[in-house]
Amino acid sequence: SGKPHHGHYTPAELNVKLTHVPPKGMIDTLAFQAVKFVRFGFDSATGWRNDNITIPNIMNRVIFLETIAAVPGMVAAIVRHFKSLRSMSPDGGLLQMFLEEANNERMHLLTFVRMKDPNTFFRACVIGGQFGFGSFFLLAYILSPKFCHRFVGYVEEEACSTYTKIIKAIEDAPEGSDLAAWRTEEAPAIAKAYWKLGETGSVLDLMYAVRADEAEHRDVNHLVSGLKEGQFNPLYDPESKLDMMLLKYVEDIMNKNKDAELKSVPKPE
């Protein structure tokens, strides 16, 4: 199945390649420029500099970013849910995928706040960001899902780039520094369980897993942006799902028959 499988990454999948989808047409160009504008404003507001990556900078950036990143998937799912109800027709497997995407981004946030507890001002900014970005994205998604998915695809390209810089900063940090400690410091328990990092999974391992999530969202949103209205989600294969259900049904029947046969065999006296 091609479904998202957060937490089950192979070493090859963790080795994320930075990719870029060149804009084609006006909608793509608008989405690309919008992301560049948002990125510039966000970098300025948070004081982020690629040549000065510190733990406080990283935590402020990723915590705020993940509160925003969890919005698009939920908005897409809600709009598609109501549209499916109005049209009384299926959604082609997209709705469930975007709910999973939203929850995955929320898990990023719940993990990072275990590492730093944001202050009251920070939390107030998050509320403002939710109202502002949430309202904008809802309206934009109703008007043009294509624009929104391309926008998210470009946002995730930036996220992959940011997490790649964070990973490099951790790996290159001089021994004894705060960042170097993340090479061995254990990730929060919630992260070890969700991404199956093992008992000794480190913060560095966590960053690799989060980057792989973002790469998956990047590729999915770019793909969905190119889908025509009413097209089935190519990452959702209903035939494969049906085959698995039938296979499980047959296995259950066979196991029941086997159990019945074993019970009917007379016990030796």
N, C-alpha and C positions, 0 to 999 in steps of 0.2 A: 504494500500500500504506500502511496506517496503522501500520506497525511503527515502533518507536523509531528515530530516525536521528541519534543523537548526532554532532555535528560538522558537520552540514549545515544549520545554522539560517539562516533568512532574517531580515532586519531586523525584520520583524513578529513573528517567533517569539522574538526576543531581547527584545522589548518586553513583558516578562512582566507580567500583571495579577495582583495579589494577590487570591485568591479564598478563600472559606470555605464548606464544606459543613456546614450546621447538623445537629447530631446528631438522629437519629430513632430512638427506642426505647432500650432499656437498653444493648445492646451498643455502639451508637454513643456514648452518653453515657459509658460506662465508658472507651472508647478516648480520648475527648476529655479527660476528667478525668485519665487516666493520663499523657497527653502534657503537660498543664499542670503536673502534679506533677514529671515528669521535667525539664521546662524550668526550673522554679523551682530544683530541686536542682542542675542543670547550671550555671545562671547564677551561683548562689551559690558553687559549687566553683571555677569558673574566674574569678570576679570580673568577669564581663561586665556592662558598662553601656552602654546605648544612647547616652548622652550623653558617653561617653569612649571613642571607637573609635580605637585605636592599632594599629600594625602588630604588635607583640608579642601584643596581645589577639586580633587577627584570626587570626594564625597558630596560636596555642594552641587557639583555638576550632575553626577549620575542620579542623585536623589530627586532633584528638581526635574531632570529630563524624563525620568521614569514616571513621574506623576502626570506628565503631559503625554508620554508615549502610550499609556494605557487607554487614552481617550478614543483614538480613531477606530480601533477594532470593535469597541462597544457601540460606538455611533453607527458603524457600518452594519453591525448585527441588528441593532434596533430598527434602523430604517428598512433593512431587508425583511425583517420579521413582519413589520406592519404592511409592507408591500405584498408579501406572501399571503397575509390574511385578506387584504383587499382583493387581490386577484384570484384568491383561492387556488393557488398553484404552488408547486415546490420551488425552492430557491436554487436547486442544482448543487447543494452541498457547500455553498459559500458561507451561509449564516453561522453554522457550527464552527467553521474554521476561524472566522473572525472573533467569535466568542473565546476560542482557545488562545488566539493571539493576544486579546485584551487581558486574559487571565495570566498569560505568560509574562507580560510586561508588569502586571501587578505583583507577581512573584519576585521580579527584579527589585521592585520598590521595597517589599516586605523584607527582603534579604538585606538590602543596604541600610535600612533604618535600624537593623540589629547592630550595625557597626557604628552608627552615629545617630543620636537622637536630635532631630532638627529643633531649633528654638521657635518661640512664638511668632516672631517676625517672618521667619522662613515659612511656617505653616500658613500664615496669612497670605503670603505671596502665592502659595500653592492654590489656595481657595480662589484668589483673583485669576490665576492662570487657568483654572478649570472653567470658570464662568466665561472668560474671554475666549480661550481657544475652543472650549466645548461648544459655545454658541456659534462661532465662526465655522467650525468643522461640520456641525449639524446642517447648517444652512448650505454650505458648500456641497455636502454629500447629497442633499436633496436635489440640488441643481445639476451637479456633475460628478457622479461616482468615479468616472475616468480620471478627472483632474485630481480627486482626493487620493486615489490609489497610486497615481504617479507621484504625487506630493509625498506620500508616506514612503514610497520606494526611494526617493531622493533623501528624505530624512534618515532612512536606515543606512543609506550609503555613508552619510556623515557619521552616524553612530558607529558603524564598523570601523571607520577611519579613527574616530576618537578612542574606541576600545583597543585598537591596534597600537596607538601611541601609549596608552596606559600600560598595556602588556609589556611593550618595549622598555618603558621607564622602570617598571618593576624588575625586569630581567637584567637591565643594565645598571641598576642602582648599586652604588658601592656597598660592600659588606659592612654591616653595622648601622646602616641608615634605616630610617623608618620605612621607606618603600621596600628596601631589601627584606625586611621582616615579613612582608606579604608573600614571599616565596615559600615560607614554611608555616606561617601563622594559619591556624585552622579556620576554614570558612564557617559561618554560622550554621547551626544544626539544621535550620530550615532549608538552607542551600544544599547541604550534603544529602538530605533526603530527597529533595525535588530533582536535582540534577544527577543523583546517584554518584557522588564524588568519592565515596568510600569514607572510612573512618578518619583518614588523615588528609582528606581533601583540603587544599590550601586556598587562600584568597586568590592566588594566581590562577589556580584551576577554575575557580569561580568566574574570573574575568574571561577566560577562554570560552567557558560554557555560555556566558551572557553574549559574548561576541557572536558565537555560532547561532544563537537565537535571533540576533539582530540580522544576521546574514540571511537566515531563513525568511524573516519578515520582508527583507529587502527584495528577495527574489519572488516571493509570493505576490507582493503588491504590484511589482512591475508586470508580472504575468497577468494578474487580474485586470490591470488597467487596459490591457490589450484585448480582453474578452468582449465579444459582442453581447448585447442584451439578450437574455434567455439562454445563453450558452452554458453548458454544464462545466462545473469546476473540474479542470483536468487533474487536479490533485485529489479529487474525491471520486473513487471508482465504485459505483453502486453494485456493478456486477461482481467485482472482487469481494465486496462486503457480503453479498448474497451467497456466493460460493463458500465463504468462511462459515456463515450461519448454517448452511446445509451440511457442511462437513462436520461441524460441531453436533448437529442434530443426529447424524448417522453414527458418530462416535458414541454419543449418549445412549442411543438405542442398542448399539453393540455391547456397550458396557453393562447395560441393564440385563440384556439377554445372558451375558456371561455370568453376572451375579446370580441370576435365576437358575442357571445350569449348575453352578457350584452348590447352591442351596439344595438342589434336588438330588445331588449325589449322596447316597447313603453313607453315613459315617461308619468306619470299621469298628467292630465290637472288640 
